[in-house]
Amino acid sequence: MTIPFEQIPGPQMPKNLFGQINSVRAFSDNLIKSFREAFAEHGDVVAMQPLGEKMVLFRHPDHIHEALVTKSKSLKKSREYTDPKRGLARFVGTGILTANGDFWRRQRKQVSPAFHTQRITAYADAMVTAGDKMLSHWPVKGELDIAKEMMHVTLDIISGTISSVDLTADADRIDAAMDAINAYNGTFSVMPTWIPTPMELRVRQAVRDLDDVVYNMIAEWRKHGEDDGSLLSMLMLAEDEDGNHMTDKQIRDESVTLILAGHETTANALNWTFKLLSENPDAEAKLHEELDRVLQGRLPELADLQELPYTDMVVKESLRLYPPAWGVSREAVEDVEIGDYLVPKGALVSLNFFEMHHDGRWWDEPNAFRPERWSPENAENINKHAYMPFGGGPRVCVGNAFAQMEANLLLATIAQRYSLTLTPGQVVIPDARITMYPRDGLPMIVEKRDVVVESHVNQAEAIPV
Ligand code: HEM
C-alpha cells in the first residue's frame, strides 16, 4: 500500500509566514537534535513542509539504500548543493560534488582515476610527513585547539596532493573561505544575495580568494605542463571520449571541490576520534600498545597499515558515532516510492546517516564506543547497510580510500607520539552543517608520550617550545 506525502506523519508547521520562518530557524539551529526529535516523535519516515517546500526525512537502512542505490536515477543532488546562489555550488561551481546528469557522469569518469589505489598510495608518505611536521610544533605538554590543528594538517595534505605548488602561504585564505562556506550554509536567511550584508560580503570574498588561489595554481602548472603525480595534472591531462580537455573553469571547480570535500571531512573524523579516545582510556591504551609494538619507534608507512588493525577499528567506530558527512540530501526528479512512501516530484529527501548509526535496532549499545565490533569475528554480524559514512550508490565518496588511508596514517602518527585529553569539565557539542564538527572547537591537552620516535623533520624546521 502506497502512502501519499500528505499522509506521512510529521510536525505541523505554523500557518503564518513569520511563524514558519521562526520554526525553520529553530529547526536548523541544532539540526542533529531537531532531526532526532522528529524521528523520535513520528517514526522512521517524517514529512515536513517548511516554507511550502515538501521534504521527507529517512533513517531506515532499507530506505536509505533504496534512495542511494536502487532508485538513484529518480533522485538528483538537491538545491542545497546545486543552487548557484544559495547552495554549495556558489563556492565549488559545477564540480563532481554538485553536478547532476550527464555532466556529472563525465566528470566522475575523469576524476575517478585520480583516486585509484595505485595513484593514491603515492600520497601516503606526504600524509605522514605532514603529521610529523605538525607534531614538531606541538609542546611537550600544553593545550591546543585540536580542531584547528586537524584542519591545517589535512589542508596541508590535500593541497600538497592536488598540486605541487606550495599553498602554505594561502592557508589562511583557504581556511577563512572554508569558515565562510560553513557559516553560510549553516545560516538560514531569506535575504536576497544582491544585498551586501556582512555575510554576503564574506561569501564574495571567499569566492574571490578560492578563484585566486586555484587559477594561480593552474597557471603555475602550465609553466611545465607535465604529469608531476599531482591530482591537478591528472585533471589537466584528462580527456573525455571525444579527446576534449576540461576547461579552466571546470578544473577550477573540481579543484575547489576536492579541497573542500577532501580536508574538512577527514579533519572532523580525526577530531571525533581524539575526543572518543580521551573518553575511553582503555581503547587509547590498546591503540598505543599496537602502535608501539608494530612501529618500534619508526614513523608509520603505508605497508604498516595492514599490521595496525586496531587503529583501523578505532577509525571505523569513530566514523559510526560521528560520521562527518552526517547526512545527505536529494531532490526527486519524478514521483518515486521509497519503501511504501510516495515522494512527489520536486520534494527534498533527507537521508540521515547519523540517526541510522545510532539506532539500537542495528547496533548493540549504539552510543558506546566499541572498536571491537569491527574485529574480523564481530564485523561479520554487522548490518552493512546500516553503516554509510561514505554514502553509497553511484555517488559514493570518490575519496573514500584516500580518506581512510589518511585518517589511519595521521592517527598512527599522532597517537604514537602524543596522548590527547579533553580539557577537564569541557562539553564538546556536535554541530551539523555540511559536516558535523565540534561547535566551539576542540581544546585538548596534548602530552608527549614516553616513547622515542625518529622524526624526519629537520630540527632546524621545528619551532622550539
Ligand atoms: C572521512 C572523510 C570523508 C568522509 C566521511 C566523506 C564522505 C562523503 C560522502 C558521504 C559523500 C556522498 C555525498 C552524497 O551522496 O551526497 C562524499 C562524496 C564525495 N567525496 Fe567524500 N568524504 C571524505 C573524504 C573525502 C576526501 C579525502 C575526498 C577527496 C580527496 C573526498 C571527495 C569527495 C567527492 C569529490 C565527493 C562527490 C562524489 C560524487 O558526487 O560523485 N571525500 N564524501
Residues whose N, C-alpha, C, O or C-beta is under 5 A from the ligand:
A	BS01	HEM	I96 L97 R108 L258 A261 G262 T265 T266 A269 P324 A325 V328 M388 P389 F390 G391 P394 R395 V396 C397 V398 G399 F402 A403
